[in-house]
Amino acid sequence: MPAVSHLDILNAAQRKAVTFGEPTGDKGWRAGPLLVIAGAGTGKTSTIAHRVAQLVVHGVDPARLLLLTFTRRAASEMRRRAHDIVREALQDTLGNKAQAMLQRLVWAGTFHSIGNRLLRHYARQLKLDPSFTVVDRGDSADLLDELRTELGLASKEQRFPRKDTCLAIYSWRVNTQKSLHDTLEQQFPWCKDWESDLTRLFRGYVERKQRHALLDYDDLLLYWHMMMGEPRLAQHVGANFDHVLVDEYQDTNRLQAEILYALKPDGSGVTVVGDDAQAIYSFRAAAVENILKFPERYQPRAETITLAQNYRSTQGLLDASNALMAEAPRQHRKHLLSTRGAGGRTLYATLDDLAGQAEYVCGQILKRREAGVALRRQAVLFRNSSASDVLEVELARRRIPFVKYGGLKFLEAAHIKDMLAVLRWADNPRNSLAAFRVLQLLPGMGPVNARKCVELLQAQDGAVSALKGFAPPQPMAAAFAKLQALLQALTEPQRPWPGQVRQARDWYQPHLERIYEHIHTRVGDLDQLEQLSGQYPSRERFITELTLDPPHATSDLAGTPTLDEDYLVLSTVHSAKGMEWDTVYVLNIVDGSFPSEFATGRTELIDEERRLLYVAMTRARNELQLCVPLKFPLTQQPRTGDGHVYGGRSRFISDKVLKTMEQTAFHGAQLGEAAPLGDGRASTLDVSARLKDMW
C-alpha cells in the first residue's frame, strides 16, 4: 500500500481535489470530470502536481497521462514537482523509481506543442506532410504581406489593413470559430468593408501554406480540432490517455475546449484547474465561458472543488479583492481566506495628477526600501504600457533603477531569425519563407535574385539539388556555392542532429559580422541557441518547440544592462499574472483605465476589466496601494499647455469595496511661502481703491 505522507501538507480542499476518484482493482485510478476552482495564491501548481503523483503512485502509467499547460516552463515545473512527490510517497531514497516515472511522463506540454506531436504522428491520416514546418508570428505576417502585394490589396486607394492586423483578424476568426463577418463586426469594425478582399487574402494564405508544407501557430490547434471532429480518429487519440489534466483552464479558447471534450466525451479522467476570476485574455480569443460552463458540459455534472485558502496575501488585502469580485455578475463564487493573519488594509491614495502620482509612488518606494523591502520585492502595475511614462521620468530623476516587462523576444532578434531560417530551410526544403530570408544574407543577393532562386526551387518541389541550376551573379558565386554545400550537408538523411547548429553557425559567422553591429552581444545569443539545441532529440523538435515557447531574453536592440544592487519592477497587469511581490502599487484606478475606455461598450468586456483589476490586487503579499490621480492632461495640446480633465472614480470601487480600504490623500510639491521682505515688514496695497480709480 503506498504511503500517504505526501498528502500531509495539503489542506482539506486540496486533498479532496488530489484524491478525487477511486482506485481500481487492476492498479489504476477511476475518476469522472473534475473542475478545481483555484483562487489566487491558493496553491494551484502544488495541487496539480500532487494529483499527477497520486495517479502515478496508484499504478497509472505516466505515459498515459496527458498534462496540458500554457507554457513549457509550467509543464517542466509540474513534472519536477510530481517527481519529488512520488519520490517522497514511495520512500524512494535513491530516486530510481521516481526518475523512471519522470522519464515516462512524456505527454506534458503546451496545447500547441502536444498538437504538433499528434499531427506529425497522424499526418498520413490527415493527408499532411509529416515534415511540415511551424512558422512563427513574424513569418506568418510576412507571408500575408507578400500576398497583400500580389493580390493588389496593398495599392488600394483606401487604407487596407496592414499585415499584423490581417494576421490578428485571421487568428481571431480561427480560434473563436466565428465567421469572418462576425469577427469583423465585433472586433475589427473599421475593417468590415474589406470582408471580400480579406476572404481572398486568407484563402490565398491557406493555399500558400499548404503548398509549402507550412503550419502557423493557429493551424496546430485548427488541424488538431478538425482531426478530433472525425469520430474514429478522436476515439483513437483519446484511447492513448487514461487521464487528461489541464492547467489555467480559464485561458482556453473555443478550439481548445472542444479538443478536450472530443478527447474524453464522457469526462472520464478529465481534471481542469483554473480561476474564472483571472480570465483576462479575451483579446487572445480566450473564452471565460469554458470554465463557467464546464460542469454542465457532462452528464452527470462535473464535480466542482473550490480552493479558497490563500497562502500569499494577508487578510486585510484579501478583504478588498473579495469585495471587488463579490459584485461580479457571473462567476464561480469563492471567498479567499488568508493563512498569514490580518495584516494592514489596502491603501486608496487620492493624488493631484499624474506628476503627483509619480512623486508619491517614488516616495513610497524609497520609504519601503529604507524599511527593508528591497526594490525587487516591490512592483508598479498598470493597465497599458504607456501608463508608466511619467513615472519612468521621475524614477530616472531619483536614480531608482527599474526593469519593465516587455520588449523583444528571443526569436524576434534578427540574427536569431537568420540562424533559425537556415535550420528551417534544411528541415523543410519547400519552406520558401526561410529560403527567401537566407538567400538575402548573401552579399549582393537582393530580393529580385532571391525570388528567382526560390521560384526555381518551387518548380522542383523544393529539392536542394535544384540550386545547381541557378546561376548567381559573379560577385556572389563563391558565397552561393558555400550556402549550397551547407544545405546539401544538412539535408543528408543520415546526418545526426548534434553538430548541425555549429555547422550552420560556422557558415553564418562571416555574414553576421558583415551585416550587424555589436557582434559580441549577438554571438552570446548564438551561444545560447547552440546550448539550447542540445536539449532536443531532433532538428524538428528543436525548431518547433522554440517557435511555440521561445525564451524572452535577447541582446538585439537592447539597451545598456542594469548594473545595480537592486531594481524596481514595472509591469502591465497582463504580464504580472502568476507573479507576486511584497508591496504592489497599481496606477490610475479611475474610469478610463479600470475599466479601459475601450471596454465600456460591452458587458463582457467590463466583466473582464473587473477581473483584470482583481489580478492586479491579488499580486500583493503584504501591502497594496491603489493610486487615484484626479486630473489627466489632454493629449491634443502644446507641450506647455495645461488643459486637463478630471478622472471619475472607477465604477469597480463601490462604497462596499471602499469600506474595506484605508483612504489617504497626497498633494505634490507646492510653491513655497514667500520669503519675508528685507526689513521684515509686510507690504500692503489698496487694490480696491486703485480699481475704483480706473473709472
C-alpha positions as CSV (number, residue, x, y, z in Angstrom):
1,M,0.0,0.0,0.0
2,P,1.6,3.3,-1.0
3,A,2.5,5.8,1.8
4,V,0.2,8.8,2.2
5,S,2.7,11.2,3.7
6,H,2.8,13.2,0.5
7,L,-0.7,14.3,1.3
8,D,0.1,15.7,4.7
9,I,1.0,19.2,3.6
10,L,-2.3,19.7,1.7
11,N,-5.3,21.4,3.2
12,A,-8.8,19.8,3.2
13,A,-9.9,21.2,-0.2
14,Q,-6.6,20.4,-1.9
15,R,-6.6,16.9,-0.6
16,K,-10.2,16.4,-1.8
17,A,-9.1,17.5,-5.3
18,V,-6.0,15.4,-5.3
19,T,-7.7,12.2,-4.2
20,F,-10.9,12.7,-6.2
21,G,-12.0,9.3,-7.7
22,E,-11.2,5.8,-6.5
23,P,-8.5,3.2,-7.1
24,T,-9.4,0.3,-9.5
25,G,-8.6,-3.3,-8.9
26,D,-6.1,-3.5,-11.7
27,K,-3.7,-0.9,-10.4
28,G,-5.2,2.2,-11.7
29,W,-7.5,5.1,-10.8
30,R,-11.0,5.8,-11.9
31,A,-12.5,9.4,-11.8
32,G,-15.1,11.4,-13.6
33,P,-14.8,15.0,-14.7
34,L,-13.4,17.4,-12.1
35,L,-13.3,21.2,-12.1
36,V,-10.9,22.7,-9.5
37,I,-11.5,26.5,-9.0
38,A,-8.2,27.7,-7.6
39,G,-8.4,31.2,-6.3
40,A,-5.3,33.5,-6.4
41,G,-2.5,32.2,-4.2
42,T,-4.2,29.0,-3.2
43,G,-1.5,26.5,-4.2
44,K,-2.8,25.6,-7.7
45,T,0.5,24.3,-9.0
46,S,1.1,22.1,-5.9
47,T,-2.4,20.7,-6.2
48,I,-2.0,19.6,-9.9
49,A,1.5,18.1,-9.1
50,H,0.1,16.2,-6.2
51,R,-2.8,15.0,-8.4
52,V,-0.3,13.7,-11.0
53,A,1.7,12.0,-8.3
54,Q,-1.4,10.5,-6.8
55,L,-2.3,8.8,-10.1
56,V,1.2,7.5,-10.6
57,V,1.5,6.2,-7.1
58,H,-1.7,4.2,-7.6
59,G,-0.5,2.5,-10.7
60,V,-1.5,4.8,-13.6
61,D,1.1,4.5,-16.3
62,P,2.8,8.0,-16.6
63,A,2.9,7.5,-20.4
64,R,-0.9,7.5,-20.4
65,L,-1.2,10.9,-18.6
66,L,-1.7,14.0,-20.8
67,L,-0.8,17.2,-19.0
68,L,-1.7,20.4,-20.9
69,T,-0.3,23.8,-19.8
70,F,0.1,27.2,-21.4
71,T,3.9,27.4,-21.1
72,R,6.7,24.9,-21.4
73,R,8.1,26.2,-18.1
74,A,4.8,25.3,-16.4
75,A,4.9,21.8,-17.7
76,S,8.5,21.4,-16.6
77,E,7.7,22.6,-13.1
78,M,4.7,20.2,-12.9
79,R,7.0,17.3,-13.9
80,R,9.7,18.3,-11.4
81,R,7.3,18.6,-8.5
82,A,5.5,15.4,-9.4
83,H,8.9,13.6,-9.4
84,D,9.7,14.9,-5.9
85,I,6.3,14.0,-4.5
86,V,6.4,10.4,-6.0
87,R,9.9,10.0,-4.5
88,E,8.6,11.0,-1.1
89,A,5.4,8.9,-1.4
90,L,7.3,5.7,-2.3
91,Q,10.1,6.5,0.2
92,D,12.4,6.2,-2.8
93,T,15.7,7.2,-1.2
94,L,17.8,6.7,-4.3
95,G,15.2,8.2,-6.6
96,N,15.4,5.4,-9.2
97,K,11.6,4.7,-9.2
98,A,10.7,8.4,-9.3
99,Q,13.2,9.0,-12.1
100,A,11.7,6.2,-14.1
101,M,8.3,7.8,-13.6
102,L,9.6,11.1,-14.8
103,Q,11.1,9.6,-18.0
104,R,7.7,8.1,-18.9
105,L,5.7,11.3,-18.2
106,V,6.3,12.3,-21.8
107,W,2.9,13.9,-22.7
108,A,3.3,17.1,-20.8
109,G,3.4,20.4,-22.6
110,T,1.5,23.3,-24.1
111,F,-1.6,22.7,-26.2
112,H,0.3,23.8,-29.3
113,S,3.3,21.6,-28.5
114,I,1.2,18.5,-27.9
115,G,-0.8,19.3,-31.1
116,N,2.3,19.5,-33.1
117,R,3.4,16.0,-31.9
118,L,0.0,14.4,-32.6
119,L,-0.3,16.0,-36.0
120,R,3.1,14.5,-37.0
121,H,2.0,11.1,-35.7
122,Y,-1.3,11.1,-37.5
123,A,-0.1,13.1,-40.6
124,R,-0.8,10.3,-43.1
125,Q,-4.5,10.1,-41.9
126,L,-4.8,13.9,-42.4
127,K,-3.0,13.9,-45.8
128,L,-0.5,16.2,-44.2
129,D,3.3,16.2,-44.9
130,P,4.8,14.9,-41.6
131,S,7.9,17.1,-42.2
132,F,5.8,20.3,-42.1
133,T,7.5,23.4,-40.6
134,V,5.9,25.5,-37.9
135,V,6.3,29.3,-38.7
136,D,6.2,32.0,-36.1
137,R,4.0,35.0,-36.0
138,G,6.6,37.2,-37.8
139,D,6.9,34.8,-40.7
140,S,3.1,34.5,-40.9
141,A,2.7,38.2,-41.1
142,D,5.4,38.5,-43.8
143,L,3.6,35.8,-45.8
144,L,0.3,37.7,-45.6
145,D,2.2,40.9,-46.6
146,E,3.6,39.2,-49.6
147,L,0.1,38.0,-50.6
148,R,-1.3,41.5,-50.0
149,T,1.0,42.8,-52.6
150,E,0.4,40.0,-55.1
151,L,-3.4,40.4,-54.9
152,G,-3.1,44.2,-55.4
153,L,-4.6,44.9,-51.9
154,A,-1.6,47.0,-50.8
155,S,-2.2,49.5,-53.6
156,K,-5.8,50.2,-52.9
157,E,-6.9,53.8,-53.0
158,Q,-8.4,53.5,-49.5
159,R,-6.5,52.2,-46.5
160,F,-6.3,48.4,-46.4
161,P,-5.3,46.6,-43.1
162,R,-1.6,46.2,-42.5
163,K,-0.1,42.7,-42.2
164,D,-0.2,42.5,-38.4
165,T,-3.9,43.5,-38.4
166,C,-4.6,40.9,-41.1
167,L,-2.9,38.2,-39.0
168,A,-4.9,39.3,-35.9
169,I,-8.2,39.0,-37.8
170,Y,-7.3,35.6,-39.2
171,S,-6.2,34.3,-35.7
172,W,-9.3,35.6,-34.0
173,R,-11.6,34.0,-36.6
174,V,-9.8,30.7,-36.3
175,N,-9.6,30.5,-32.6
176,T,-13.2,31.6,-31.9
177,Q,-14.7,29.7,-34.8
178,K,-16.8,32.7,-35.6
179,S,-17.5,33.7,-39.2
180,L,-15.3,36.4,-40.8
181,H,-18.3,38.7,-40.9
182,D,-18.9,38.4,-37.1
183,T,-15.2,38.7,-36.4
184,L,-15.0,42.0,-38.3
185,E,-18.3,43.2,-36.8
186,Q,-17.3,42.6,-33.2
187,Q,-13.5,43.0,-33.1
188,F,-12.4,44.9,-36.2
189,P,-15.3,47.1,-37.2
190,W,-13.1,49.5,-39.2
191,C,-12.1,46.6,-41.5
192,K,-15.6,45.3,-42.2
193,D,-15.8,47.0,-45.7
194,W,-12.9,44.7,-46.7
195,E,-14.6,41.4,-46.0
196,S,-14.5,40.1,-49.6
197,D,-10.9,41.1,-50.1
198,L,-9.8,39.6,-46.7
199,T,-11.6,36.4,-47.7
200,R,-9.4,36.3,-50.9
201,L,-6.3,37.1,-48.9
202,F,-6.9,34.4,-46.3
203,R,-7.8,31.7,-48.9
204,G,-4.6,32.5,-50.6
205,Y,-2.7,32.4,-47.3
206,V,-4.1,28.9,-46.6
207,E,-3.3,27.7,-50.1
208,R,0.3,29.0,-49.9
209,K,0.9,27.4,-46.5
210,Q,-0.4,24.0,-47.8
211,R,1.7,24.2,-51.0
212,H,4.9,24.7,-49.0
213,A,4.1,22.4,-46.0
214,L,3.9,25.3,-43.5
215,L,1.7,25.4,-40.4
216,D,1.3,28.6,-38.4
217,Y,0.7,28.8,-34.7
218,D,-3.1,28.7,-35.1
219,D,-3.0,25.8,-37.5
220,L,-1.7,23.5,-34.8
221,L,-5.0,23.9,-32.9
222,L,-7.1,24.1,-36.0
223,Y,-5.8,20.8,-37.6
224,W,-6.0,19.1,-34.2
225,H,-9.5,20.3,-33.8
226,M,-10.5,19.0,-37.2
227,M,-8.9,15.7,-36.5
228,M,-10.9,15.4,-33.4
229,G,-14.0,16.1,-35.4
230,E,-13.6,12.7,-37.1
231,P,-15.1,10.2,-34.5
232,R,-12.8,7.3,-35.3
233,L,-9.7,9.4,-35.2
234,A,-10.9,11.1,-32.0
235,Q,-11.5,7.8,-30.3
236,H,-8.1,6.5,-31.4
237,V,-6.3,9.6,-30.0
238,G,-8.3,9.6,-26.8
239,A,-7.6,5.9,-26.2
240,N,-3.9,6.7,-25.7
241,F,-4.6,8.6,-22.4
242,D,-6.3,7.5,-19.2
243,H,-6.2,10.9,-17.6
244,V,-6.1,14.4,-19.1
245,L,-5.2,17.3,-16.8
246,V,-5.4,21.0,-17.9
247,D,-3.8,23.9,-16.2
248,E,-5.1,27.6,-16.4
249,Y,-8.4,26.4,-18.0
250,Q,-9.8,29.9,-17.8
251,D,-7.4,30.8,-20.6
252,T,-8.5,28.2,-23.1
253,N,-10.3,29.3,-26.3
254,R,-13.2,27.5,-28.1
255,L,-10.9,25.2,-30.1
256,Q,-9.0,24.0,-27.0
257,A,-12.2,23.3,-25.1
258,E,-13.7,21.3,-27.9
259,I,-10.5,19.4,-28.4
260,L,-10.6,18.4,-24.7
261,Y,-14.3,17.4,-24.9
262,A,-13.6,15.2,-28.0
263,L,-10.7,13.5,-26.2
264,K,-12.9,12.3,-23.4
265,P,-16.6,12.9,-24.3
266,D,-17.8,11.3,-21.1
267,G,-15.3,13.2,-18.9
268,S,-13.6,10.1,-17.7
269,G,-10.2,11.1,-16.2
270,V,-10.6,14.8,-17.1
271,T,-9.3,17.3,-14.5
272,V,-9.2,21.0,-15.3
273,V,-7.8,23.6,-12.9
274,G,-8.2,27.4,-13.2
275,D,-9.9,30.5,-11.8
276,D,-12.6,32.3,-13.7
277,A,-11.7,35.5,-11.7
278,Q,-8.4,35.6,-13.5
279,A,-9.7,35.2,-17.1
280,I,-8.1,38.3,-18.7
281,Y,-7.1,37.1,-22.2
282,S,-10.2,37.6,-24.3
283,F,-8.0,39.6,-26.7
284,R,-6.3,36.3,-27.5
285,A,-9.7,34.7,-28.0
286,A,-9.8,33.0,-24.6
287,A,-13.4,32.2,-23.6
288,V,-14.3,32.5,-19.9
289,E,-17.5,30.5,-20.7
290,N,-15.3,27.4,-21.0
291,I,-14.7,27.4,-17.2
292,L,-18.0,28.9,-16.3
293,K,-20.0,26.2,-18.1
294,F,-17.6,23.3,-17.6
295,P,-19.8,21.4,-15.0
296,E,-22.8,21.4,-17.4
297,R,-20.8,20.0,-20.2
298,Y,-21.1,16.5,-18.8
299,Q,-24.0,14.3,-17.6
300,P,-23.9,13.9,-14.7
301,R,-22.4,17.3,-13.9
302,A,-18.7,17.5,-13.3
303,E,-17.6,17.7,-9.6
304,T,-16.5,21.2,-8.6
305,I,-14.0,21.8,-5.8
306,T,-13.0,25.3,-4.7
307,L,-9.6,26.2,-3.3
308,A,-10.0,29.3,-1.1
309,Q,-7.2,29.1,1.4
310,N,-4.8,31.8,0.4
311,Y,-1.1,31.4,1.1
312,R,0.1,34.7,-0.5
313,S,-1.7,37.7,0.9
314,T,-2.7,39.0,4.3
315,Q,-6.5,39.0,5.1
316,G,-6.7,42.8,5.0
317,L,-5.7,42.8,1.4
318,L,-7.9,39.9,0.5
319,D,-10.9,41.7,2.0
320,A,-10.7,44.3,-0.7
321,S,-10.3,41.8,-3.6
322,N,-13.1,39.6,-2.2
323,A,-15.4,42.7,-2.1
324,L,-14.4,43.6,-5.6
325,M,-15.3,40.2,-7.0
326,A,-18.4,39.8,-4.9
327,E,-20.1,42.3,-7.2
328,A,-19.2,40.4,-10.4
329,P,-22.4,39.1,-12.1
330,R,-21.1,35.8,-13.5
331,Q,-18.6,33.7,-11.6
332,H,-17.8,30.6,-9.5
333,R,-18.2,32.2,-6.1
334,K,-15.5,31.9,-3.5
335,H,-14.2,33.9,-0.5
336,L,-10.4,33.8,-0.1
337,L,-9.2,33.3,3.5
338,S,-5.6,34.0,4.4
339,T,-3.2,31.7,6.3
340,R,-1.0,34.7,7.1
341,G,-3.1,36.7,9.5
342,A,-4.9,40.0,9.4
343,G,-2.2,42.5,8.2
344,G,-3.0,46.0,7.0
345,R,-5.7,47.2,4.8
346,T,-5.4,48.2,1.1
347,L,-4.5,51.9,0.8
348,Y,-6.6,54.0,-1.5
349,A,-4.5,57.1,-2.3
350,T,-6.0,60.1,-3.9
351,L,-3.5,62.3,-5.8
352,D,-3.5,65.6,-7.7
353,D,-2.4,64.4,-11.1
354,L,0.0,62.1,-13.0
355,A,3.0,64.1,-11.8
356,G,1.8,63.9,-8.2
357,Q,1.2,60.2,-8.7
358,A,4.8,59.7,-9.8
359,E,6.1,61.7,-6.9
360,Y,4.0,59.8,-4.4
361,V,4.9,56.4,-5.7
362,C,8.6,57.2,-5.8
363,G,8.5,58.5,-2.2
364,Q,6.7,55.3,-1.1
365,I,9.1,53.1,-2.9
366,L,12.2,54.7,-1.2
367,K,10.5,54.7,2.1
368,R,9.8,50.9,1.9
369,R,13.4,50.4,0.7
370,E,14.8,52.1,3.8
371,A,12.4,49.9,5.9
372,G,14.0,46.8,4.5
373,V,11.7,46.0,1.5
374,A,14.1,45.5,-1.4
375,L,13.2,47.2,-4.7
376,R,12.8,43.9,-6.5
377,R,10.2,42.9,-3.9
378,Q,8.1,45.9,-5.0
379,A,6.2,46.3,-8.2
380,V,4.2,49.0,-10.0
381,L,1.4,47.6,-12.2
382,F,-0.7,49.4,-14.8
383,R,-3.3,48.8,-17.4
384,N,-1.4,49.9,-20.5
385,S,2.4,50.1,-21.1
386,S,2.2,53.9,-21.7
387,A,0.6,54.5,-18.3
388,S,4.1,54.5,-16.6
389,D,5.7,57.2,-18.9
390,V,5.6,60.0,-16.3
391,L,6.6,57.6,-13.5
392,E,9.7,56.4,-15.5
393,V,10.9,60.0,-15.8
394,E,10.6,60.5,-12.1
395,L,12.3,57.2,-11.3
396,A,15.2,58.2,-13.5
397,R,15.4,61.6,-11.8
398,R,15.6,60.0,-8.4
399,R,18.0,57.3,-9.7
400,I,15.8,54.4,-8.9
401,P,16.8,51.6,-11.2
402,F,13.9,49.6,-12.7
403,V,13.1,46.9,-15.3
404,K,9.9,47.0,-17.4
405,Y,8.4,43.8,-18.6
406,G,8.0,43.7,-22.4
407,G,10.2,44.3,-25.4
408,L,11.8,42.0,-27.9
409,K,11.5,38.2,-27.5
410,F,14.4,36.0,-28.3
411,L,13.1,34.8,-31.6
412,E,12.4,38.4,-32.8
413,A,16.1,39.2,-32.8
414,A,17.2,39.5,-36.4
415,H,20.4,37.3,-36.0
416,I,18.4,34.5,-34.3
417,K,15.8,34.7,-37.1
418,D,18.6,34.3,-39.6
419,M,20.0,31.2,-37.9
420,L,16.6,29.5,-37.5
421,A,15.8,30.3,-41.1
422,V,18.8,28.2,-42.2
423,L,17.6,25.3,-40.0
424,R,14.0,25.6,-41.1
425,W,15.0,25.6,-44.8
426,A,17.1,22.4,-44.2
427,D,14.2,20.8,-42.3
428,N,11.6,21.6,-44.9
429,P,13.2,22.4,-48.4
430,R,9.7,23.7,-49.5
431,N,9.8,26.5,-46.9
432,S,10.1,29.4,-49.3
433,L,9.9,32.0,-46.5
434,A,13.1,30.6,-44.9
435,A,14.8,30.2,-48.2
436,F,14.0,33.8,-49.2
437,R,15.5,35.2,-46.0
438,V,18.6,33.0,-46.1
439,L,19.4,33.8,-49.7
440,Q,19.3,37.6,-49.0
441,L,22.1,37.1,-46.4
442,L,24.5,36.6,-49.3
443,P,26.4,39.7,-50.3
444,G,24.8,41.3,-53.4
445,M,21.8,39.0,-53.4
446,G,18.8,41.3,-53.4
447,P,15.0,40.4,-53.4
448,V,14.8,40.0,-57.2
449,N,17.5,37.4,-57.5
450,A,16.4,35.7,-54.3
451,R,12.9,35.5,-55.7
452,K,14.2,33.9,-59.0
453,C,16.1,31.3,-57.0
454,V,13.0,30.5,-54.8
455,E,10.8,30.1,-57.9
456,L,13.4,27.7,-59.4
457,L,13.2,25.6,-56.2
458,Q,9.4,25.7,-56.1
459,A,9.4,24.4,-59.7
460,Q,11.2,21.3,-58.5
461,D,9.2,20.8,-55.2
462,G,11.9,22.4,-53.1
463,A,14.7,19.9,-53.9
464,V,18.0,21.3,-52.7
465,S,19.7,19.8,-55.8
466,A,17.8,22.4,-57.8
467,L,20.2,25.1,-56.5
468,K,22.7,23.7,-59.0
469,G,20.6,25.1,-61.8
470,F,20.7,28.7,-60.5
471,A,23.4,30.9,-62.0
472,P,24.1,33.7,-59.4
473,P,25.8,37.0,-60.4
474,Q,29.5,36.5,-60.4
475,P,30.2,38.6,-57.3
476,M,28.2,36.3,-55.1
477,A,29.1,33.0,-56.8
478,A,31.5,31.9,-54.1
479,A,29.2,32.7,-51.3
480,F,26.3,30.9,-53.1
481,A,28.4,27.8,-53.5
482,K,29.2,27.7,-49.8
483,L,25.4,28.0,-49.0
484,Q,24.7,25.2,-51.4
485,A,27.3,23.0,-49.8
486,L,25.8,23.7,-46.3
487,L,22.3,22.8,-47.3
488,Q,23.5,19.7,-49.1
489,A,25.2,18.6,-45.9
490,L,22.3,19.5,-43.5
491,T,19.7,17.6,-45.6
492,E,21.6,14.3,-45.8
493,P,19.2,11.8,-44.3
494,Q,21.8,10.1,-42.2
495,R,23.4,13.2,-40.8
496,P,23.0,13.2,-36.9
497,W,21.3,16.3,-35.3
498,P,24.2,17.0,-32.8
499,G,26.6,19.4,-34.5
500,Q,24.2,20.9,-37.1
501,V,23.8,24.2,-35.3
502,R,27.6,24.5,-35.1
503,Q,27.9,23.8,-38.8
504,A,25.3,26.5,-39.6
505,R,27.0,28.9,-37.2
506,D,30.3,28.5,-39.0
507,W,28.7,29.3,-42.3
508,Y,26.7,32.3,-40.8
509,Q,29.6,33.9,-38.9
510,P,31.1,36.0,-41.7
511,H,27.6,37.2,-42.7
512,L,26.8,38.1,-39.1
513,E,30.0,40.2,-38.9
514,R,29.2,41.9,-42.2
515,I,25.6,42.7,-41.6
516,Y,25.3,43.6,-37.9
517,E,26.9,45.8,-35.3
518,H,27.6,44.8,-31.7
519,I,28.8,41.4,-32.7
520,H,29.9,40.2,-29.3
521,T,26.4,40.5,-27.7
522,R,24.9,38.8,-30.7
523,V,27.4,35.9,-30.5
524,G,26.3,35.4,-27.0
525,D,22.7,34.8,-28.2
526,L,24.0,32.3,-30.8
527,D,25.9,30.5,-28.0
528,Q,22.7,30.3,-26.1
529,L,20.9,29.0,-29.2
530,E,23.5,26.3,-29.6
531,Q,23.3,25.2,-26.0
532,L,19.5,25.0,-26.3
533,S,19.8,22.8,-29.3
534,G,21.5,20.1,-27.2
535,Q,18.3,19.6,-25.1
536,Y,16.3,18.3,-28.1
537,P,16.4,14.9,-29.8
538,S,15.9,16.2,-33.3
539,R,16.1,19.3,-35.5
540,E,12.3,19.3,-36.0
541,R,11.6,19.2,-32.2
542,F,14.2,22.0,-31.6
543,I,12.7,24.3,-34.2
544,T,9.1,23.7,-33.3
545,E,9.4,23.9,-29.5
546,L,11.5,27.1,-29.8
547,T,8.9,28.6,-32.1
548,L,6.0,27.7,-29.8
549,D,7.5,28.7,-26.5
550,P,10.5,31.0,-27.0
551,P,12.8,32.4,-24.4
552,H,12.2,36.1,-23.6
553,A,15.8,37.4,-23.3
554,T,17.7,38.9,-26.2
555,S,20.5,41.4,-26.7
556,D,19.2,42.5,-30.1
557,L,18.5,46.3,-29.9
558,A,18.7,46.0,-26.1
559,G,19.8,49.0,-24.0
560,T,22.7,49.2,-21.6
561,P,22.3,46.4,-19.0
562,T,21.3,47.5,-15.5
563,L,24.3,47.1,-13.2
564,D,22.9,47.7,-9.8
565,E,22.4,46.1,-6.4
566,D,18.6,46.1,-6.9
567,Y,15.8,47.2,-9.2
568,L,12.1,48.0,-9.2
569,V,9.7,46.0,-11.3
570,L,7.3,47.8,-13.7
571,S,4.8,45.7,-15.5
572,T,1.4,45.6,-17.2
573,V,-1.2,43.6,-15.3
574,H,-1.3,41.0,-18.1
575,S,2.4,40.4,-17.8
576,A,2.2,40.2,-14.0
577,K,-0.2,37.3,-13.9
578,G,1.3,34.5,-11.9
579,M,3.8,36.8,-10.1
580,E,3.8,38.2,-6.6
581,W,5.6,40.9,-4.7
582,D,5.7,42.2,-1.1
583,T,4.4,45.6,-2.0
584,V,2.3,46.5,-5.1
585,Y,1.3,49.9,-6.4
586,V,-1.5,50.0,-9.1
587,L,-1.6,53.2,-11.2
588,N,-4.6,55.1,-12.5
589,I,-7.6,53.5,-10.7
590,V,-10.1,55.6,-12.5
591,D,-12.7,55.1,-15.1
592,G,-10.9,55.0,-18.5
593,S,-8.1,52.9,-17.1
594,F,-10.0,50.4,-14.9
595,P,-12.1,49.8,-16.8
596,S,-10.4,50.8,-20.0
597,E,-12.3,53.4,-22.1
598,F,-12.2,50.9,-25.0
599,A,-14.1,48.3,-23.0
600,T,-17.1,50.3,-21.8
601,G,-19.3,49.4,-24.7
602,R,-19.8,45.7,-24.0
603,T,-20.8,44.0,-20.8
604,E,-18.5,41.0,-21.2
605,L,-15.5,43.4,-21.6
606,I,-16.5,45.3,-18.5
607,D,-16.6,42.0,-16.6
608,E,-13.1,41.2,-17.8
609,E,-11.8,44.6,-16.8
610,R,-13.0,43.8,-13.2
611,R,-11.1,40.6,-13.3
612,L,-8.0,42.4,-14.6
613,L,-8.1,44.7,-11.5
614,Y,-8.6,41.7,-9.3
615,V,-5.5,40.1,-10.8
616,A,-3.5,43.3,-10.1
617,M,-4.7,43.4,-6.5
618,T,-4.0,39.8,-5.7
619,R,-0.3,40.1,-6.7
620,A,0.5,41.8,-3.3
621,R,1.7,39.8,-0.3
622,N,1.9,42.5,2.5
623,E,1.0,45.9,1.1
624,L,-1.3,47.1,-1.7
625,Q,-1.7,50.7,-2.8
626,L,-4.3,51.8,-5.3
627,C,-3.3,55.2,-6.8
628,V,-6.1,57.6,-7.9
629,P,-5.0,60.7,-9.8
630,L,-7.7,63.4,-10.1
631,K,-6.5,65.3,-13.2
632,F,-5.3,64.0,-16.6
633,P,-3.8,66.2,-19.2
634,L,-5.5,66.5,-22.6
635,T,-3.4,64.7,-25.3
636,Q,-4.0,67.1,-28.2
637,Q,-2.4,70.3,-26.9
638,P,1.0,72.0,-27.0
639,R,3.7,70.7,-24.7
640,T,3.3,73.7,-22.4
641,G,-0.5,73.5,-22.4
642,D,-2.4,72.9,-19.1
643,G,-5.7,71.6,-20.5
644,H,-7.0,68.7,-18.4
645,V,-9.9,66.6,-17.5
646,Y,-10.9,65.1,-14.1
647,G,-10.9,61.3,-13.8
648,G,-14.0,59.7,-12.4
649,R,-13.9,57.2,-9.6
650,S,-13.7,53.7,-11.1
651,R,-17.1,52.0,-11.2
652,F,-15.4,49.0,-9.6
653,I,-14.6,50.9,-6.4
654,S,-18.1,50.9,-5.0
655,D,-18.9,52.1,-1.5
656,K,-18.8,48.5,-0.2
657,V,-15.4,48.0,-1.8
658,L,-14.1,51.3,-0.5
659,K,-15.1,50.4,3.1
660,T,-12.5,47.6,3.0
661,M,-9.8,50.1,2.3
662,E,-7.9,52.9,4.2
663,Q,-8.1,56.2,2.4
664,T,-5.4,58.9,2.2
665,A,-4.6,61.9,0.1
666,F,-1.3,63.3,-1.2
667,H,-0.5,66.7,-2.6
668,G,2.6,67.1,-4.7
669,A,5.3,69.7,-4.3
670,Q,3.7,73.2,-3.8
671,L,5.1,76.7,-4.3
672,G,7.0,77.7,-1.1
673,E,5.7,80.5,1.0
674,A,7.0,83.9,0.0
675,A,10.2,84.9,1.8
676,P,9.8,88.0,4.1
677,L,10.9,91.4,2.8
678,G,14.3,92.6,3.8
679,D,13.1,94.8,6.6
680,G,10.7,92.2,7.9
681,R,7.6,94.4,7.4
682,A,4.6,93.2,5.3
683,S,4.0,95.2,2.1
684,T,0.3,96.4,1.7
685,L,-1.6,97.5,-1.3
686,D,-5.1,99.0,-1.5
687,V,-6.2,97.2,-4.7
688,S,-9.9,98.2,-4.2
689,A,-9.1,101.9,-4.3
690,R,-7.0,101.5,-7.5
691,L,-9.8,99.6,-9.2
692,K,-12.2,102.5,-8.4
693,D,-9.7,105.0,-9.8
694,M,-9.8,103.2,-13.2
695,W,-13.3,104.5,-13.6
